[in-house]
Amino acid sequence: MASYAGYDFDGTDWQAVEFALEATDDEHPDRWYSYPLLGSNHHLKVHLAQAVGGNEASVHVAGASSPELLLRADTLIAAFATRHVA
């Protein structure tokens, strides 16, 4: 998403997200973490939260200003999603 936004996501960004993700809980809306991607092409906000007791993270992207960017965000999230079938 950072690339689509025109944002240069680097190691310090990864550290910030990784550190903040530890305190999140995807079952509580007030415990999600938001990270801005203020790039030269778009201004997006990525919302993240981990599943407590699991290794999964929920992701939502806000600020997609065009249908194409929204489709790209949905496709990226789907591509990296893990589905568990019982």
Backbone torsions as a table, in degrees:
resi	resn	phi	psi	omega
1	MET	NA	-35.7	-180.0
2	ALA	-59.7	-40.2	179.5
3	SER	-62.8	-44.7	178.5
4	TYR	-63.4	-33.9	179.2
5	ALA	-76.4	-18.8	-174.7
6	GLY	82.2	29.7	-177.6
7	TYR	-106.9	133.2	-179.7
8	ASP	-87.2	84.8	-178.5
9	PHE	-74.5	124.9	-176.8
10	ASP	-129.1	-169.5	-176.5
11	GLY	-60.1	-35.8	178.9
12	THR	-68.8	-32.8	175.2
13	ASP	-64.1	-46.4	178.9
14	TRP	-58.3	-43.0	-179.9
15	GLN	-61.4	-44.1	-179.7
16	ALA	-61.8	-46.1	-179.3
17	VAL	-66.2	-45.8	-179.0
18	GLU	-60.4	-44.0	179.5
19	PHE	-64.6	-46.3	-177.0
20	ALA	-69.4	-32.1	-177.1
21	LEU	-62.2	-28.3	-178.8
22	GLU	-59.5	-31.0	-175.8
23	ALA	-95.9	9.7	-176.3
24	THR	-95.3	165.6	178.0
25	ASP	-151.8	115.8	-174.4
26	ASP	-70.9	-8.6	178.1
27	GLU	-91.1	-4.1	-179.4
28	HIS	-127.4	109.6	-176.7
29	PRO	-55.4	-29.1	-179.0
30	ASP	-81.7	-0.5	179.7
31	ARG	-115.8	24.1	173.2
32	TRP	-89.0	153.3	177.9
33	TYR	-106.9	136.2	178.7
34	SER	-114.3	133.1	179.9
35	TYR	-126.1	122.2	-178.9
36	PRO	-80.4	139.0	171.2
37	LEU	-117.4	87.2	-176.8
38	LEU	-95.1	87.9	-175.1
39	GLY	-101.6	-178.4	-179.9
40	SER	-75.3	-20.2	-179.1
41	ASN	-100.8	-38.5	-175.7
42	HIS	-149.8	157.8	172.8
43	HIS	-113.8	107.8	-178.0
44	LEU	-116.6	160.8	172.4
45	LYS	-130.9	123.6	179.0
46	VAL	-99.6	125.0	178.6
47	HIS	-104.8	130.9	-175.6
48	LEU	-133.4	146.5	172.9
49	ALA	-157.2	141.3	179.3
50	GLN	-92.8	154.9	173.6
51	ALA	-81.0	119.6	-178.8
52	VAL	-62.9	129.9	-179.1
53	GLY	83.8	4.2	-179.7
54	GLY	-133.9	-179.9	179.4
55	ASN	-105.1	3.4	-176.7
56	GLU	-86.6	153.7	174.5
57	ALA	-130.6	140.9	174.0
58	SER	-94.3	143.6	-176.5
59	VAL	-134.6	138.0	174.0
60	HIS	-138.9	135.4	179.0
61	VAL	-112.0	128.2	178.6
62	ALA	-115.4	152.1	175.0
63	GLY	97.9	5.3	177.5
64	ALA	-63.7	114.5	-171.2
65	SER	-92.4	2.3	178.9
66	SER	-144.7	154.6	177.0
67	PRO	-59.0	-35.1	179.4
68	GLU	-64.5	-45.1	-179.8
69	LEU	-67.5	-38.2	176.4
70	LEU	-61.5	-42.8	177.4
71	LEU	-63.4	-41.1	178.0
72	ARG	-63.1	-42.9	178.5
73	ALA	-62.8	-47.0	179.2
74	ASP	-61.3	-40.3	-179.6
75	THR	-66.2	-43.4	178.3
76	LEU	-62.5	-44.2	179.6
77	ILE	-63.0	-44.6	179.3
78	ALA	-64.3	-37.7	-178.0
79	ALA	-64.9	-32.3	-178.2
80	PHE	-99.7	0.1	-179.3
81	ALA	-73.5	146.9	174.9
82	THR	-110.9	128.3	178.3
83	ARG	-107.3	131.6	176.6
84	HIS	-106.6	125.5	179.2
85	VAL	-114.3	126.6	-178.9
86	ALA	-84.5	NA	NA
